[in-house]
Amino acid sequence: MIAPIDDAMPLDAVVEVTWTQLLRASGLPEGELRELGRYGARVPCDSDAPTWTFEARWLVVAQAASRIRHDLELDPYGVSVVLSYVERIGRLEDEIRGLRAQLG
């Protein structure tokens, strides 16, 4: 499920998002999104707070999780494994770009 354009917000303008916003952005059932959290696929800013909030970047992760879940038909654990690899690949690509920039 993709949020309508009316609900769109620039991520650089948002410091934190609510659980409801994260749930809506993901399109996943609440139980699956909670289970992804147990595997580290989303981390609240303060897990002891009565109301969880998240860094805005987790909106993108939640949407990716939903696509992975539906496209590959994986359970939440499988989704969390794929997400960890996607994140690792992104960090490696950033590192390669940095090294190439140093070489000129």
N, C-alpha and C positions, 0 to 999 in steps of 0.2 A: 504494500500500500504506500503510495507516494502522497505526501502532504500537498494540499493545494497551494498555488502560488501565494494566495492571501496569507498563508501561515508561514511563508518563507521569512527567514531572518538571517542577516549576515553574521557569520560566526565570530568575526572579530569584534562585533558590537555586543556580544553576549559573553559574560564572564562565567555564569553558571546557569544551568537549566534544571528544571524540576523533574522528578520521577515521571510525572504525567506527560511532560513534553518528550521525555526520552521514550516512554512507552508508545506514545502516538507516532513518533518518528520511525520507530522500529517496525511497527506493524505486527510485532510478535505477540503471542499471548503473554500475559503478565507472568505466569509461572515459568515459561521458557526464558524470559528476560531475567528473572530472579536467579534461575539456575545458571545462566551465563555468568552472572556475578559471582557465584560460588567458585567458578573456574577462572576468575580474574579477568573476564572479558569486559567488565565495566567496574569502575571503582568510584564510590561516592566521595565527595570532598571530605565529609566527616561522617563516618559510619555510625558514630554514637549519637548523632543529631536526631531529634524526633522526626524531622522531615528531611529526607535525603535530597541533596543537590549534586550536580555533576558538572565537570568542565564541559564546555560546549563541544569539544572535539568528540565526546562520546556520542553525540548525535550522528556523526558520520559513521562511527563504529557500529552503532545500533542499526543503521540502515544497511551497512555492509553485512552484518550478521543475518539480517532478514533475507537478503539476496542469496547468501551462501546457504542458509537453511532451506530455502525453497528450491534453489537451482540444483543443489547437490543432495537434497533430501537427507541432511545429517541431523543427528541429535545435538542437543546443546553442547555436549562435550566435544564432539567432532567440529562444531562451529567454532568453539573456543580455540581448538588446535589450529584450524585454518587461519583464524584471525591473528594468532600469535606469529604464524609464518608470514602473513601479509605485512604485519607491522615490522618484522625483522627485515624483510625485503625492502621496505620503504627506508629503513635506517641505513641499510647497505647502499642503496641507490644514492641517498644523500651524501654518504661518505665518499662514494665514487665521484660525484659531482664536485665535492670539495677538493679532492685530490687532483682532479683534472684542472680545476681553476688554479691551483697552486703551480701546476706545470706550465700554465699559460697557454 
